[in-house]
Amino acid sequence: WSPLFPCLWWLSVCLLRRQSQQGESKMASSSSSSLTEEREEEGASWTQRRRGRRGNEAKAEALSEALKKRGSISSEEVAKAFARVDRSAFVPWSLEHCAWDDAPLRAWDEEADCVVHLSAPSIYATALEALDLGQKGEGAASFLNIGSGAGYLSALAATILGPRSVHHCVEISAPLAARCRATFAELSRGDEAWSESDESDESSFARVPELRHATVHVASCFELALETSMKFDRIYVGAGARASDARFLSKLLKPGGVIVGPFER
C-alpha cells in the first residue's frame, strides 16, 4: 500500500452508500501494537518557523482565489480552508519556494528521514468538494484519511470538520507519520505559541487548533479490523487503489457515507 498519490492519475470519485445499520465501536487494528497516538515535537520552535513564513497568508489567499477561478473550488468552506492553512508547513524547508504552486510535490526530507509527497492543491480541492465535509454541520462528521502522508489534506479538512469531529489518519510509513504528528502539534498549539511580537496579529492564518482532535496511526489500511472498527461518514484515500479496494474500504462507511479516492477502473 503506497502512500503516494500519482500526480498524473485522474481523480475519480466513488460514492458508496450502505443501507444496513451498523453500530459504532472503537477503531481497531489487527496489529494494534504498531499504532501510536503520541504527538512528537520538532527541534525548531513554532514561533521560529512562523517568522520564516511571513507573507504566506497572502500566498494562501491567492492560491484559494486561483483554485476558485479554475473551477476546482466551488464552496465557500473549501475556499476558506485553503486560505487558512499554510501549505509551506507541510513541505521540506528546502522546497518552501515551491509550496504555493498548483503542482504535486515529492522530495526527500533529511530531517524527517522520509519521502514527503503532496498532491497538487487542485486535486485536494476537487476531493474536498466531493467529500462535502460540511454537510453534517458543526463538526459532527467522522472522517478517516487513508494514506494521510504529510497531512495537508487532513489540515484542510479539519478546518471544515470543526472541533467536535472524529478524525483519524492512517499512514504506513512510520517516519512520515511522526513528521505529520509534529506538524499537527505545531499548527494546533493556538495563541500561546505566538511570540510577543505577534500579539497584535488577529489573523487565524496557519492556526488550526482543530488538529488537536486528529489522531495519526501507523498502519496499513488492510490491517484494520473491519468488523470491530468504528464506521465513518467520510473516507478519503490518498493513494492509488483498485476498484476492489474501494469495495473493501466501503465496509468502514456508515450508511449513506462517502468515500473519495483515485480508484482505478
C-alpha positions in Angstrom: 0.0 0.0 0.0 1.8 3.1 -1.2 1.2 6.5 0.4 1.9 8.2 -2.9 -0.8 9.9 -4.9 0.4 9.8 -8.5 0.0 13.2 -10.0 -0.9 12.0 -13.5 -3.8 9.9 -12.4 -7.3 11.3 -12.8 -9.1 11.7 -9.5 -12.3 9.6 -9.6 -14.9 9.8 -7.1 -16.6 6.7 -5.7 -19.8 7.3 -3.8 -20.7 4.2 -1.9 -23.8 4.1 0.2 -24.6 1.3 2.6 -28.2 0.6 3.6 -27.7 -1.7 6.6 -27.4 0.0 10.0 -24.2 -0.8 11.9 -23.2 0.3 15.4 -20.1 2.1 16.2 -17.2 0.8 18.3 -13.6 1.7 18.8 -11.3 1.8 15.8 -9.2 -1.3 15.9 -6.3 -2.9 14.1 -5.2 -6.5 14.0 -1.7 -5.2 14.7 -2.6 -2.8 17.5 1.0 -2.8 18.8 2.0 -0.8 15.7 -0.5 2.0 16.4 0.6 5.0 18.5 -1.2 8.2 19.4 1.8 10.1 20.7 2.4 13.6 19.5 6.0 14.3 18.7 7.8 17.7 18.9 10.3 19.1 16.4 13.6 20.8 17.3 12.7 24.2 15.8 10.1 26.1 17.7 6.8 27.1 16.1 7.4 30.8 16.6 10.7 30.5 14.7 9.0 28.7 11.9 6.3 31.2 11.7 8.7 34.1 11.5 10.2 32.4 8.4 6.8 32.3 6.8 5.7 35.9 7.0 3.8 36.8 3.9 2.4 33.4 3.3 -1.2 34.4 4.3 -1.4 36.5 1.1 0.0 33.5 -0.9 -2.6 31.2 0.6 -5.4 33.6 -0.3 -4.0 33.9 -3.8 -4.0 30.1 -4.1 -7.5 29.9 -2.9 -8.7 32.5 -5.4 -6.8 30.8 -8.2 -8.5 27.5 -7.5 -11.9 29.2 -7.5 -11.2 30.7 -10.9 -10.1 27.3 -12.3 -13.3 25.7 -11.0 -11.5 23.4 -8.5 -13.3 25.1 -5.6 -17.0 25.8 -5.7 -17.9 26.2 -2.0 -17.0 28.9 0.5 -15.9 26.5 3.2 -13.3 24.9 0.9 -12.1 28.3 -0.2 -11.7 29.4 3.4 -9.8 26.2 4.2 -7.1 26.9 1.5 -6.8 30.5 2.6 -6.3 29.5 6.2 -3.8 26.6 6.1 -0.2 27.2 5.4 0.9 24.7 2.8 4.5 25.5 3.3 4.3 24.0 6.8 4.0 20.5 5.1 6.9 20.7 2.7 10.6 20.3 3.4 12.4 23.5 4.2 14.5 23.3 1.0 11.3 23.4 -1.2 9.3 26.1 0.6 9.6 28.2 -2.5 7.5 25.6 -4.4 4.8 25.4 -1.7 2.3 27.6 -3.5 2.5 26.1 -7.0 -0.6 24.2 -8.1 1.6 21.1 -8.7 2.4 17.9 -6.8 5.5 17.8 -4.7 7.7 14.9 -3.9 11.0 15.2 -2.1 13.2 13.6 0.5 13.1 15.3 3.9 16.5 14.8 5.5 15.3 16.0 8.9 12.4 13.5 9.0 14.3 10.8 7.1 11.4 10.1 4.7 9.9 10.9 1.4 7.3 13.7 1.6 4.6 13.8 -1.1 1.8 16.3 -1.5 -0.7 16.2 -4.4 -1.5 19.3 -6.3 -3.8 21.7 -4.5 -6.4 21.5 -7.3 -6.5 17.7 -6.7 -7.2 18.2 -2.9 -9.7 20.9 -3.7 -11.7 18.6 -6.0 -11.5 15.8 -3.4 -12.8 18.1 -0.6 -15.7 19.3 -2.7 -16.6 15.7 -3.4 -16.3 14.7 0.3 -18.8 17.5 1.2 -17.4 17.5 4.8 -19.6 20.4 5.9 -22.9 18.6 5.1 -23.1 17.2 8.6 -22.7 20.6 10.1 -20.9 21.9 13.2 -18.2 19.3 13.1 -20.5 16.3 13.7 -18.9 14.2 11.0 -16.4 11.4 11.4 -13.5 11.3 8.9 -10.9 8.8 8.0 -7.9 9.7 5.9 -6.2 6.6 4.5 -2.6 7.2 3.2 -2.6 10.6 5.0 1.1 11.3 4.2 2.3 14.8 5.1 -1.2 15.7 6.5 -2.0 18.7 4.3 -5.4 17.3 3.3 -6.3 16.5 6.9 -5.4 20.0 7.9 -7.7 21.4 5.3 -10.4 19.0 6.3 -10.0 19.8 10.0 -10.9 23.5 9.4 -14.2 22.3 7.8 -15.0 19.5 10.2 -14.6 21.6 13.3 -13.6 20.6 16.9 -16.3 18.1 17.6 -15.5 15.8 14.7 -13.8 12.3 14.9 -10.7 12.5 12.8 -8.3 9.6 12.2 -5.4 9.3 9.8 -3.7 6.0 8.7 -0.2 6.1 7.3 2.0 3.1 6.6 5.4 5.0 6.8 6.4 5.5 10.5 8.8 8.4 9.8 6.2 10.2 7.7 3.5 9.6 10.4 5.9 11.0 13.0 6.5 14.1 10.8 2.8 14.5 10.3 2.2 14.4 14.1 4.8 17.0 14.7 3.3 19.3 12.1 -0.2 18.8 13.6 1.1 19.6 17.0 2.9 22.7 15.7 -0.2 24.0 13.9 -2.7 23.2 16.7 -0.9 24.9 19.6 -3.0 28.0 19.3 -2.4 31.5 20.6 0.1 30.5 23.3 2.6 29.5 20.5 2.9 33.0 19.0 5.7 35.3 20.0 5.1 38.6 21.8 5.8 40.5 18.7 2.8 38.8 17.1 0.3 39.7 19.8 -1.4 42.3 17.7 -2.0 39.9 14.8 -5.6 38.8 15.0 -5.4 36.6 11.9 -6.3 32.9 12.2 -4.0 32.1 9.3 -1.9 28.9 10.0 -3.6 28.3 13.3 -5.5 25.0 13.2 -6.5 24.0 16.7 -9.0 21.6 15.3 -6.0 19.3 14.6 -5.7 18.5 18.3 -8.6 16.1 17.6 -6.8 14.3 14.7 -5.1 11.1 15.5 -2.3 9.6 13.3 -1.9 5.8 13.2 1.0 3.9 11.8 -0.6 1.0 9.9 -1.8 -0.3 6.6 -5.5 0.2 5.9 -5.7 -3.5 5.2 -4.7 -4.3 8.8 -7.9 -2.6 10.1 -10.3 -5.0 11.8 -13.4 -4.1 9.7 -15.9 -5.9 11.9 -14.9 -4.1 15.1 -13.8 -0.7 13.8 -16.0 2.3 14.1 -17.7 3.5 10.9 -17.1 6.8 9.3 -19.2 9.4 7.5 -16.4 10.3 5.1 -13.3 8.5 3.9 -10.5 9.9 1.8 -8.0 7.5 0.1 -4.8 9.5 -0.6 -3.1 6.8 -2.6 -3.7 4.8 -5.8 -6.2 2.0 -5.2 -8.2 -0.6 -7.2 -11.9 -0.7 -7.6 -11.8 -3.9 -5.4 -10.1 -1.8 -2.7 -13.0 0.7 -2.8 -15.4 -2.2 -2.1 -13.2 -3.4 0.8 -12.9 0.1 2.3 -16.6 0.8 1.9 -17.1 -1.6 4.8 -15.8 1.2 7.0 -18.5 3.6 5.9 -21.7 4.5 7.8 -24.9 4.1 5.9 -25.0 6.9 3.4 -21.3 7.6 3.8 -19.0 8.8 1.0 -15.5 7.5 0.0 -13.3 9.5 -2.4 -10.1 8.4 -3.9 -8.1 7.8 -7.2 -9.7 4.4 -7.8 -8.6 2.6 -11.0 -11.4 1.3 -13.2 
